Amino acid sequence: MANGSEKAKSGLFTDFYELTMAQGFWKQGLNSPVVFDVFFRKHPFNGGFSVFAGIESCIDDILDFSFSDEDLDFLRERKMFEDGFLDYLRNFRFSGDLYSFEEGSLIFPQEPVIRIHSNLIEAQILEGLILNQCNFQSLIATKTTRVFLASGRKDILEFGLRRAQGTDGAMSATRAAFIGGASGTSNTLGGKTYGIPVAGTMAHSWVMSFPSELEAFEAYADIYPENTIFLIDTYDTLKSGIKNAIKVGAKLSERGHNFGVRLDSGDMAYLSSEVRKELDAAGFPNAFITVSNELTEEIISALVSSGAPIDSWGVGTNMVTGGSESSFSGVYKMCARTDARTGTMMPVMKFSDNPSKATNPGVKDVYRLYDENGMARGDILALEGEEVKAGNEYRYFHPMIDYRHFSFAAAEVKPMLKKKIENGRRTSPRIPDERQIRLSRERMISEMDEFDDSYKRILNPHIYKVSISEKLKDLKLDFINRNQD
């Protein structure tokens, strides 16, 4: 069976209406250069930040995206596509440019995190692939980072394979969770594919397969003395589980090995405290406690705040599915197209009865502004070619172009969009994914330190400023005024 990435390389991995529109463009001779933005409208989980993920694996699929003979036969059987258009698809390859934020970056609503420059048909057909890859992985990376922060940046293990949305979802979730802060995974194939540490010891079925809990623990410790974590809640955590773990743990300690215990049910605050007391009283202060069982960032935050002596966290369902949020709100909108009369690029803008869904016109760059302490103070959308220089004070406006604005002279200005593809080729050599996701994870952790804690609160975070330049404000206002005439 093909894995998710191989499926995504098929030209059929797109919404059907993209192909019907593409044939329409082809028949009308509408295939001139355009520019599309990928942006999102709100943070998931009522949070104050999101983490960008998926673009590096997506670039692989974009560059390999093509239509096989079998793909074209399928389309021919639909009896909607002309042979000439199918011949066009036979030679389909992305030949344009792609700019994006670096994977692992913190991202915010309204700013283009990806910008596509290509002909109209190529840009249109790739919409589904780009949104599918980056929306899902950004959702899972964001969720994992929230869990990571809630734990106090302790060890987070991704245990979600059995609850993920299919095999494709499990692999993508493992990748994104590592970028978001997970230190290991239970997904063995994910560990092999991405070079992620794998973790896991026993389930309740191991304990129940032996005549007694003590014998189950002894057998496991004999086989895996250097990696022993006792699951102590199969029968009774405090009356038998921890006591048997200490008995077997004492023998491991005599052989120079440490051990740990895992709680998978019950009152985690109470049980972890009692278990810690038992371990310390028995002379095992280095024995560690890990917990699992439907954990969320809110539960973890509450346990940490209460002082629960938990050393690591196994998070499954709520990490790999997004928990309370089923999707990331990324969208793909045209921002510029070729003027048929002049042959030059002209800005375009989508209007809506809901003003928050109106887009920002024109080809735009994104800049992150830092103060003298190296802290991020705001992201700025500016028209391509505009100067945003450190040390110069500029006036910036709310994207809704109402009365809200602020002036700021940044100590440092960082361009956020980097060219990743030029003329259908990578701008730099491909980095193996096992190294790439480590770089992305390191970027997430580094950027976290550039933002005030108020933006990272689990509940009621402060809103980070995303503003537009005065030129972009004037352009958008001109579109709005002309649309009202």
Kinemage of the C-alpha trace (Angstrom):
@kinemage 1
@onewidth
@group {chain A} dominant
@subgroup {mainchain}
@vectorlist {calphas} color= white
{ca met a 1} P 0.000 0.000 0.000
{ca ala a 2} L 1.268 3.469 -0.866
{ca asn a 3} L 2.039 5.689 2.079
{ca gly a 4} L 0.493 9.117 2.484
{ca ser a 5} L 3.342 10.958 0.795
{ca glu a 6} L 3.214 8.739 -2.294
{ca lys a 7} L -0.535 9.289 -2.585
{ca ala a 8} L -0.062 13.055 -2.282
{ca lys a 9} L 2.298 13.064 -5.260
{ca ser a 10} L -0.517 11.947 -7.556
{ca gly a 11} L -2.112 14.788 -9.500
{ca leu a 12} L -5.459 13.405 -8.388
{ca phe a 13} L -4.733 14.565 -4.831
{ca thr a 14} L -6.781 17.694 -5.410
{ca asp a 15} L -10.427 18.671 -5.216
{ca phe a 16} L -12.306 17.787 -8.404
{ca tyr a 17} L -13.451 21.350 -8.959
{ca glu a 18} L -9.812 22.417 -9.220
{ca leu a 19} L -9.528 20.211 -12.321
{ca thr a 20} L -12.795 21.399 -13.866
{ca met a 21} L -11.678 25.002 -13.316
{ca ala a 22} L -8.226 24.185 -14.692
{ca gln a 23} L -9.737 22.847 -17.909
{ca gly a 24} L -11.890 25.962 -18.109
{ca phe a 25} L -8.827 28.182 -17.726
{ca trp a 26} L -7.041 26.113 -20.389
{ca lys a 27} L -9.924 26.451 -22.847
{ca gln a 28} L -10.205 30.195 -22.190
{ca gly a 29} L -6.476 30.760 -22.552
{ca leu a 30} L -6.300 32.002 -18.960
{ca asn a 31} L -2.998 30.716 -17.720
{ca ser a 32} L -0.929 33.819 -17.077
{ca pro a 33} L 1.123 34.463 -13.900
{ca val a 34} L -0.731 34.860 -10.596
{ca val a 35} L 0.123 35.064 -6.909
{ca phe a 36} L -1.717 33.216 -4.129
{ca asp a 37} L -1.408 33.646 -0.355
{ca val a 38} L -1.871 30.994 2.307
{ca phe a 39} L -2.972 32.501 5.616
{ca phe a 40} L -5.291 31.641 8.495
{ca arg a 41} L -7.962 33.626 10.278
{ca lys a 42} L -7.840 32.509 13.927
{ca his a 43} L -5.667 30.526 16.293
{ca pro a 44} L -6.928 27.082 17.270
{ca phe a 45} L -7.694 26.296 20.930
{ca asn a 46} L -8.414 29.995 21.667
{ca gly a 47} L -4.654 30.367 21.870
{ca gly a 48} L -2.297 33.279 21.401
{ca phe a 49} L 0.044 31.662 18.865
{ca ser a 50} L 0.268 28.905 16.270
{ca val a 51} L 3.239 26.836 15.086
{ca phe a 52} L 3.893 26.442 11.372
{ca ala a 53} L 4.570 22.873 10.237
{ca gly a 54} L 4.273 20.702 7.162
{ca ile a 55} L 5.879 22.925 4.542
{ca glu a 56} L 9.097 20.931 4.143
{ca ser a 57} L 7.323 17.626 3.483
{ca cys a 58} L 4.844 19.513 1.315
{ca ile a 59} L 7.635 20.897 -0.883
{ca asp a 60} L 8.757 17.341 -1.635
{ca asp a 61} L 5.259 16.490 -2.826
{ca ile a 62} L 4.852 19.725 -4.823
{ca leu a 63} L 8.030 19.019 -6.791
{ca asp a 64} L 6.978 15.412 -7.474
{ca phe a 65} L 3.313 16.238 -8.154
{ca ser a 66} L 2.299 14.766 -11.537
{ca phe a 67} L -0.337 12.788 -13.401
{ca ser a 68} L 0.397 9.146 -14.203
{ca asp a 69} L -1.186 7.278 -17.116
{ca glu a 70} L -3.558 5.651 -14.624
{ca asp a 71} L -4.509 9.067 -13.247
{ca leu a 72} L -5.278 10.351 -16.733
{ca asp a 73} L -7.280 7.225 -17.573
{ca phe a 74} L -9.409 7.841 -14.471
{ca leu a 75} L -10.089 11.420 -15.556
{ca arg a 76} L -10.860 10.313 -19.111
{ca glu a 77} L -13.464 7.892 -17.764
{ca arg a 78} L -15.277 10.787 -16.095
{ca lys a 79} L -16.139 11.998 -19.651
{ca met a 80} L -15.667 15.641 -18.675
{ca phe a 81} L -12.143 16.328 -19.905
{ca glu a 82} L -10.884 16.872 -23.448
{ca asp a 83} L -7.903 14.947 -24.772
{ca gly a 84} L -5.989 18.187 -25.296
{ca phe a 85} L -6.324 19.120 -21.637
{ca leu a 86} L -5.331 15.622 -20.533
{ca asp a 87} L -2.235 15.952 -22.708
{ca tyr a 88} L -1.480 19.206 -20.908
{ca leu a 89} L -1.771 17.391 -17.567
{ca arg a 90} L 0.506 14.597 -18.797
{ca asn a 91} L 3.406 17.060 -18.707
{ca phe a 92} L 2.267 18.860 -15.543
{ca arg a 93} L 5.046 19.927 -13.191
{ca phe a 94} L 5.166 22.898 -10.846
{ca ser a 95} L 7.392 25.480 -12.528
{ca gly a 96} L 6.846 28.487 -10.270
{ca asp a 97} L 8.221 30.003 -7.082
{ca leu a 98} L 7.225 29.366 -3.472
{ca tyr a 99} L 7.989 31.541 -0.458
{ca ser a 100} L 7.182 30.501 3.091
{ca phe a 101} L 7.880 31.004 6.757
{ca glu a 102} L 10.469 28.596 8.088
{ca glu a 103} L 8.994 25.430 9.558
{ca gly a 104} L 8.703 25.675 13.339
{ca ser a 105} L 8.077 29.442 13.237
{ca leu a 106} L 5.363 31.048 15.323
{ca ile a 107} L 2.630 32.371 13.040
{ca phe a 108} L -0.368 34.641 13.494
{ca pro a 109} L -3.718 35.334 11.790
{ca gln a 110} L -3.963 37.257 8.514
{ca glu a 111} L -0.271 37.058 7.581
{ca pro a 112} L 0.688 35.078 4.453
{ca val a 113} L 2.721 32.130 5.701
{ca ile a 114} L 3.113 30.788 2.143
{ca arg a 115} L 3.173 32.721 -1.125
{ca ile a 116} L 2.878 30.984 -4.496
{ca his a 117} L 3.990 32.586 -7.781
{ca ser a 118} L 3.110 30.512 -10.851
{ca asn a 119} L 0.743 30.262 -13.758
{ca leu a 120} L -2.933 30.076 -12.888
{ca ile a 121} L -3.489 26.374 -13.574
{ca glu a 122} L -0.499 25.219 -11.530
{ca ala a 123} L -1.438 27.438 -8.602
{ca gln a 124} L -5.048 26.281 -8.671
{ca ile a 125} L -4.369 22.546 -8.820
{ca leu a 126} L -1.892 22.649 -5.918
{ca glu a 127} L -4.289 24.342 -3.477
{ca gly a 128} L -5.581 21.142 -1.885
{ca leu a 129} L -2.165 19.575 -1.423
{ca ile a 130} L -0.680 22.656 0.236
{ca leu a 131} L -3.605 23.225 2.601
{ca asn a 132} L -3.916 19.531 3.475
{ca gln a 133} L -0.260 19.210 4.471
{ca cys a 134} L 0.216 22.501 6.287
{ca asn a 135} L -3.183 22.824 7.958
{ca phe a 136} L -3.035 19.430 9.657
{ca gln a 137} L 0.599 19.520 10.702
{ca ser a 138} L 0.290 23.116 11.962
{ca leu a 139} L -2.722 22.079 14.056
{ca ile a 140} L -0.846 19.172 15.676
{ca ala a 141} L 2.382 21.133 16.151
{ca thr a 142} L 0.432 23.950 17.811
{ca lys a 143} L -1.408 21.536 20.109
{ca thr a 144} L 1.839 19.823 21.093
{ca thr a 145} L 3.581 23.103 21.859
{ca arg a 146} L 0.716 24.061 24.161
{ca val a 147} L 1.141 20.724 25.966
{ca phe a 148} L 4.911 21.236 26.067
{ca leu a 149} L 4.553 24.682 27.638
{ca ala a 150} L 1.903 23.494 30.096
{ca ser a 151} L 4.267 20.783 31.353
{ca gly a 152} L 6.997 23.312 32.082
{ca arg a 153} L 8.920 22.066 29.017
{ca lys a 154} L 9.357 18.570 30.448
{ca asp a 155} L 9.421 15.328 28.475
{ca ile a 156} L 6.299 14.895 26.354
{ca leu a 157} L 5.770 11.553 24.625
{ca glu a 158} L 3.381 11.250 21.689
{ca phe a 159} L 1.267 8.138 22.247
{ca gly a 160} L -1.439 8.725 19.641
{ca leu a 161} L -0.969 6.150 16.870
{ca arg a 162} L -4.102 4.135 17.700
{ca arg a 163} L -6.294 7.245 17.895
{ca ala a 164} L -4.960 9.109 14.850
{ca gln a 165} L -7.034 9.572 11.701
{ca gly a 166} L -5.715 6.663 9.659
{ca thr a 167} L -2.181 5.704 8.739
{ca asp a 168} L -1.518 8.981 6.919
{ca gly a 169} L -2.722 10.971 9.911
{ca ala a 170} L -0.618 8.957 12.338
{ca met a 171} L 2.605 9.558 10.427
{ca ser a 172} L 1.956 13.265 9.844
{ca ala a 173} L 0.939 13.709 13.479
{ca thr a 174} L 4.127 12.061 14.731
{ca arg a 175} L 6.213 14.383 12.560
{ca ala a 176} L 4.315 17.516 13.602
{ca ala a 177} L 4.252 16.567 17.286
{ca phe a 178} L 8.030 16.302 17.374
{ca ile a 179} L 8.338 19.763 15.811
{ca gly a 180} L 5.877 21.016 18.426
{ca gly a 181} L 7.954 19.777 21.356
{ca ala a 182} L 7.369 16.036 21.846
{ca ser a 183} L 10.600 14.287 22.768
{ca gly a 184} L 9.563 10.820 21.602
{ca thr a 185} L 6.817 8.719 20.058
{ca ser a 186} L 5.196 5.318 20.417
{ca asn a 187} L 4.890 5.168 16.603
{ca thr a 188} L 7.699 2.797 15.663
{ca leu a 189} L 7.484 3.517 11.926
{ca gly a 190} L 7.451 7.232 12.727
{ca gly a 191} L 10.617 6.735 14.745
{ca lys a 192} L 12.333 4.962 11.839
{ca thr a 193} L 11.104 7.378 9.175
{ca tyr a 194} L 11.878 10.601 11.010
{ca gly a 195} L 14.668 9.556 13.354
{ca ile a 196} L 12.544 10.266 16.443
{ca pro a 197} L 13.237 8.427 19.733
{ca val a 198} L 10.677 5.670 20.298
{ca ala a 199} L 9.243 4.911 23.718
{ca gly a 200} L 6.924 2.421 25.372
{ca thr a 201} L 7.149 -0.502 27.755
{ca met a 202} L 4.099 -2.498 28.827
{ca ala a 203} L 0.302 -2.439 28.634
{ca his a 204} L -2.228 -3.774 31.129
{ca ser a 205} L -2.419 -6.969 29.060
{ca trp a 206} L 1.203 -7.762 30.010
{ca val a 207} L 0.359 -7.601 33.702
{ca met a 208} L -2.842 -9.592 33.232
{ca ser a 209} L -1.025 -12.329 31.308
{ca phe a 210} L 0.874 -13.499 34.421
{ca pro a 211} L -0.381 -15.275 37.540
{ca ser a 212} L 0.404 -12.167 39.596
{ca glu a 213} L 1.367 -8.549 39.192
{ca leu a 214} L 4.668 -9.190 40.950
{ca glu a 215} L 5.613 -11.943 38.497
{ca ala a 216} L 4.693 -9.689 35.548
{ca phe a 217} L 6.988 -6.959 36.849
{ca glu a 218} L 9.816 -9.434 37.570
{ca ala a 219} L 9.633 -10.903 34.075
{ca tyr a 220} L 9.730 -7.505 32.411
{ca ala a 221} L 12.612 -6.282 34.561
{ca asp a 222} L 14.615 -9.415 33.721
{ca ile a 223} L 14.134 -8.840 29.973
{ca tyr a 224} L 14.561 -5.032 29.896
{ca pro a 225} L 16.552 -4.041 33.011
{ca glu a 226} L 17.740 -0.751 31.481
{ca asn a 227} L 14.298 0.369 30.267
{ca thr a 228} L 11.846 -0.648 32.961
{ca ile a 229} L 8.721 1.355 33.623
{ca phe a 230} L 6.115 -0.464 35.705
{ca leu a 231} L 2.450 0.128 34.859
{ca ile a 232} L 1.051 0.136 38.389
{ca asp a 233} L -2.702 0.733 38.017
{ca thr a 234} L -3.863 -2.627 36.602
{ca tyr a 235} L -5.299 -3.781 39.946
{ca asp a 236} L -4.723 -1.255 42.725
{ca thr a 237} L -2.167 1.507 42.398
{ca leu a 238} L -1.375 2.069 46.081
{ca lys a 239} L -2.175 -1.287 47.664
{ca ser a 240} L -0.315 -3.463 45.177
{ca gly a 241} L 1.061 -1.665 42.133
{ca ile a 242} L 3.589 0.649 43.739
{ca lys a 243} L 4.543 -1.931 46.377
{ca asn a 244} L 5.358 -4.569 43.746
{ca ala a 245} L 7.195 -1.989 41.657
{ca ile a 246} L 9.378 -1.119 44.671
{ca lys a 247} L 10.129 -4.786 45.343
{ca val a 248} L 11.310 -5.388 41.784
{ca gly a 249} L 12.858 -1.950 41.547
{ca ala a 250} L 15.056 -2.747 44.551
{ca lys a 251} L 16.561 -5.677 42.649
{ca leu a 252} L 17.134 -3.465 39.620
{ca ser a 253} L 18.805 -0.856 41.817
{ca glu a 254} L 21.180 -3.481 43.211
{ca arg a 255} L 22.221 -4.179 39.591
{ca gly a 256} L 22.823 -0.476 38.968
{ca his a 257} L 19.615 0.287 37.061
{ca asn a 258} L 17.035 2.997 37.648
{ca phe a 259} L 13.309 2.458 37.021
{ca gly a 260} L 10.073 4.313 36.677
{ca val a 261} L 6.343 3.848 37.164
{ca arg a 262} L 3.405 4.833 35.005
{ca leu a 263} L -0.080 5.895 36.039
{ca asp a 264} L -2.836 5.483 33.448
{ca ser a 265} L -5.973 6.117 35.492
{ca gly a 266} L -7.317 7.685 38.655
{ca asp a 267} L -6.697 10.991 40.384
{ca met a 268} L -3.289 11.891 38.993
{ca ala a 269} L -2.562 14.630 41.523
{ca tyr a 270} L -3.323 12.440 44.547
{ca leu a 271} L -1.835 9.212 43.191
{ca ser a 272} L 1.403 10.782 41.920
{ca ser a 273} L 1.948 12.430 45.310
{ca glu a 274} L 1.351 9.183 47.207
{ca val a 275} L 3.513 7.198 44.806
{ca arg a 276} L 6.311 9.760 45.176
{ca lys a 277} L 6.137 9.405 48.954
{ca glu a 278} L 6.387 5.616 48.675
{ca leu a 279} L 9.349 5.779 46.302
{ca asp a 280} L 11.216 8.301 48.431
{ca ala a 281} L 10.540 6.368 51.642
{ca ala a 282} L 11.888 3.204 50.016
{ca gly a 283} L 15.100 5.012 49.078
{ca phe a 284} L 14.416 5.630 45.379
{ca pro a 285} L 14.394 9.415 44.907
{ca asn a 286} L 15.581 9.007 41.311
{ca ala a 287} L 12.769 6.672 40.303
{ca phe a 288} L 10.541 8.639 37.976
{ca ile a 289} L 6.791 8.958 37.493
{ca thr a 290} L 5.129 9.213 34.097
{ca val a 291} L 1.396 9.575 33.490
{ca ser a 292} L -1.019 9.082 30.598
{ca asn a 293} L -4.810 8.840 30.037
{ca glu a 294} L -6.676 11.463 27.952
{ca leu a 295} L -4.383 14.301 28.995
{ca thr a 296} L -4.848 17.853 27.690
{ca glu a 297} L -2.802 21.003 28.176
{ca glu a 298} L -5.424 22.256 30.635
{ca ile a 299} L -5.182 19.090 32.763
{ca ile a 300} L -1.392 19.140 32.634
{ca ser a 301} L -1.274 22.831 33.556
{ca ala a 302} L -3.529 22.192 36.554
{ca leu a 303} L -1.396 19.255 37.706
{ca val a 304} L 1.817 21.255 37.362
{ca ser a 305} L 0.280 24.194 39.243
{ca ser a 306} L -0.788 21.873 42.045
{ca gly a 307} L 2.775 20.609 42.431
{ca ala a 308} L 2.073 17.045 41.294
{ca pro a 309} L 5.474 15.259 41.195
{ca ile a 310} L 5.207 14.054 37.600
{ca asp a 311} L 8.376 13.750 35.503
{ca ser a 312} L 7.014 13.008 32.037
{ca trp a 313} L 3.719 12.896 30.160
{ca gly a 314} L 2.311 10.494 27.591
{ca val a 315} L -0.283 12.277 25.475
{ca gly a 316} L -2.255 10.502 22.751
{ca thr a 317} L -5.741 11.312 21.582
{ca asn a 318} L -5.809 15.020 22.291
{ca met a 319} L -2.386 15.570 20.739
{ca val a 320} L -2.706 13.751 17.421
{ca thr a 321} L -6.340 14.610 16.665
{ca gly a 322} L -6.317 18.243 17.759
{ca gly a 323} L -8.674 17.462 20.642
{ca ser a 324} L -11.219 20.264 20.856
{ca glu a 325} L -10.280 21.621 17.398
{ca ser a 326} L -10.718 19.412 14.364
{ca ser a 327} L -8.911 21.602 11.852
{ca phe a 328} L -6.617 24.544 11.270
{ca ser a 329} L -8.229 27.519 9.521
{ca gly a 330} L -5.682 28.038 6.738
{ca val a 331} L -7.048 29.319 3.419
{ca tyr a 332} L -5.622 29.862 -0.073
{ca lys a 333} L -6.550 33.116 -1.807
{ca met a 334} L -5.428 34.936 -4.929
{ca cys a 335} L -3.816 38.293 -4.160
{ca ala a 336} L -2.513 39.319 -7.603
{ca arg a 337} L -2.975 38.384 -11.255
{ca thr a 338} L -1.754 39.479 -14.667
{ca asp a 339} L -3.665 42.357 -16.249
{ca ala a 340} L -4.692 41.113 -19.699
{ca arg a 341} L -4.431 44.617 -21.163
{ca thr a 342} L -1.046 45.670 -19.835
{ca gly a 343} L 0.613 42.324 -19.067
{ca thr a 344} L 1.643 43.604 -15.648
{ca met a 345} L 0.809 42.160 -12.253
{ca met a 346} L -2.181 43.826 -10.607
{ca pro a 347} L -3.469 43.392 -7.026
{ca val a 348} L -6.815 41.707 -6.423
{ca met a 349} L -8.960 41.528 -3.304
{ca lys a 350} L -11.748 39.248 -2.105
{ca phe a 351} L -14.729 40.996 -0.542
{ca ser a 352} L -17.262 39.488 1.823
{ca asp a 353} L -20.412 40.384 3.729
{ca asn a 354} L -18.298 39.390 6.719
{ca pro a 355} L -15.502 42.030 6.805
{ca ser a 356} L -13.159 39.671 8.647
{ca lys a 357} L -13.130 37.446 5.562
{ca ala a 358} L -12.012 40.204 3.194
{ca thr a 359} L -8.437 39.645 2.037
{ca asn a 360} L -5.420 41.939 1.876
{ca pro a 361} L -4.648 42.783 -1.783
{ca gly a 362} L -1.325 42.667 -3.579
{ca val a 363} L 1.964 40.807 -3.277
{ca lys a 364} L 3.042 41.137 0.346
{ca asp a 365} L 6.048 40.488 2.530
{ca val a 366} L 5.932 39.864 6.277
{ca tyr a 367} L 8.376 41.393 8.762
{ca arg a 368} L 8.776 40.656 12.462
{ca leu a 369} L 9.718 43.648 14.589
{ca tyr a 370} L 11.892 43.282 17.685
{ca asp a 371} L 12.626 45.700 20.497
{ca glu a 372} L 16.035 46.406 22.018
{ca asn a 373} L 15.671 43.369 24.302
{ca gly a 374} L 15.233 40.985 21.391
{ca met a 375} L 11.528 40.485 22.076
{ca ala a 376} L 9.014 40.305 19.217
{ca arg a 377} L 6.635 43.271 19.278
{ca gly a 378} L 4.568 42.799 16.132
{ca asp a 379} L 4.376 41.350 12.615
{ca ile a 380} L 3.936 43.718 9.674
{ca leu a 381} L 2.388 43.034 6.283
{ca ala a 382} L 3.912 45.345 3.669
{ca leu a 383} L 3.648 45.479 -0.098
{ca glu a 384} L 6.513 43.849 -1.969
{ca gly a 385} L 9.322 46.360 -2.392
{ca glu a 386} L 8.412 48.497 0.615
{ca glu a 387} L 11.224 49.297 2.992
{ca val a 388} L 10.838 48.306 6.635
{ca lys a 389} L 14.138 49.184 8.263
{ca ala a 390} L 15.406 48.897 11.805
{ca gly a 391} L 15.741 52.236 13.578
{ca asn a 392} L 13.144 54.004 11.442
{ca glu a 393} L 9.807 54.790 13.052
{ca tyr a 394} L 6.825 53.740 10.950
{ca arg a 395} L 3.100 53.929 11.453
{ca tyr a 396} L 1.230 50.610 11.252
{ca phe a 397} L -2.494 49.970 10.987
{ca his a 398} L -4.972 47.330 12.052
{ca pro a 399} L -5.868 44.985 9.138
{ca met a 400} L -9.507 46.081 9.484
{ca ile a 401} L -8.245 49.622 8.647
{ca asp a 402} L -10.270 51.176 11.441
{ca tyr a 403} L -8.954 53.791 13.893
{ca arg a 404} L -6.445 51.448 15.524
{ca his a 405} L -2.774 52.011 14.710
{ca phe a 406} L 0.605 52.240 16.406
{ca ser a 407} L 4.032 53.703 15.709
{ca phe a 408} L 7.228 51.832 16.399
{ca ala a 409} L 10.945 52.025 15.607
{ca ala a 410} L 12.226 48.440 15.663
{ca ala a 411} L 15.681 47.599 16.950
{ca glu a 412} L 15.685 44.626 14.556
{ca val a 413} L 13.548 43.745 11.539
{ca lys a 414} L 13.375 40.128 10.398
{ca pro a 415} L 11.877 39.167 6.977
{ca met a 416} L 9.755 36.063 7.543
{ca leu a 417} L 9.060 34.801 4.005
{ca lys a 418} L 11.954 32.866 2.472
{ca lys a 419} L 12.140 31.657 -1.131
{ca lys a 420} L 12.009 27.848 -1.008
{ca ile a 421} L 11.315 27.048 -4.689
{ca glu a 422} L 12.437 29.017 -7.740
{ca asn a 423} L 11.362 28.029 -11.258
{ca gly a 424} L 10.231 24.638 -9.998
{ca arg a 425} L 13.459 23.782 -8.165
{ca arg a 426} L 14.525 23.971 -4.543
{ca thr a 427} L 16.617 27.033 -3.773
{ca ser a 428} L 18.869 24.973 -1.497
{ca pro a 429} L 19.700 21.268 -1.181
{ca arg a 430} L 17.050 19.117 0.473
{ca ile a 431} L 17.738 18.393 4.141
{ca pro a 432} L 16.893 14.819 5.233
{ca asp a 433} L 13.665 14.854 7.219
{ca glu a 434} L 15.205 13.407 10.369
{ca arg a 435} L 17.497 16.458 10.473
{ca gln a 436} L 14.903 18.906 9.187
{ca ile a 437} L 12.406 18.216 11.954
{ca arg a 438} L 15.112 18.762 14.564
{ca leu a 439} L 15.942 22.127 13.032
{ca ser a 440} L 12.214 22.953 12.996
{ca arg a 441} L 11.824 21.874 16.632
{ca glu a 442} L 14.831 23.976 17.657
{ca arg a 443} L 13.350 26.969 15.800
{ca met a 444} L 10.053 26.585 17.659
{ca ile a 445} L 11.835 26.546 21.030
{ca ser a 446} L 14.062 29.476 20.076
{ca glu a 447} L 11.164 31.602 18.834
{ca met a 448} L 9.153 30.806 21.967
{ca asp a 449} L 11.821 32.637 23.926
{ca glu a 450} L 11.330 35.745 21.749
{ca phe a 451} L 7.715 36.213 22.839
{ca asp a 452} L 6.395 37.503 26.132
{ca asp a 453} L 4.718 34.905 28.336
{ca ser a 454} L 1.417 36.761 28.020
{ca tyr a 455} L 1.074 35.517 24.414
{ca lys a 456} L 1.719 31.924 25.504
{ca arg a 457} L -0.842 31.613 28.293
{ca ile a 458} L -3.084 28.559 27.998
{ca leu a 459} L -6.090 30.628 29.033
{ca asn a 460} L -6.904 34.180 27.932
{ca pro a 461} L -3.650 34.958 26.111
{ca his a 462} L -2.712 38.477 25.071
{ca ile a 463} L -3.274 39.242 21.362
{ca tyr a 464} L -0.062 39.686 19.386
{ca lys a 465} L -0.119 42.598 16.916
{ca val a 466} L -0.352 41.797 13.216
{ca ser a 467} L -0.595 45.091 11.351
{ca ile a 468} L -0.391 46.444 7.812
{ca ser a 469} L 1.800 49.187 6.402
{ca glu a 470} L 0.400 52.558 5.425
{ca lys a 471} L 0.762 51.763 1.711
{ca leu a 472} L -1.109 48.495 2.080
{ca lys a 473} L -3.769 50.248 4.146
{ca asp a 474} L -4.219 52.848 1.397
{ca leu a 475} L -4.424 50.167 -1.314
{ca lys a 476} L -7.021 48.180 0.627
{ca leu a 477} L -9.049 51.289 1.375
{ca asp a 478} L -8.995 52.214 -2.331
{ca phe a 479} L -10.395 48.767 -3.210
{ca ile a 480} L -13.125 49.149 -0.609
{ca asn a 481} L -14.094 52.640 -1.777
{ca arg a 482} L -14.220 51.574 -5.429
{ca asn a 483} L -16.334 48.556 -4.537
{ca gln a 484} L -18.878 50.815 -2.833
{ca asp a 485} L -19.325 53.064 -5.894
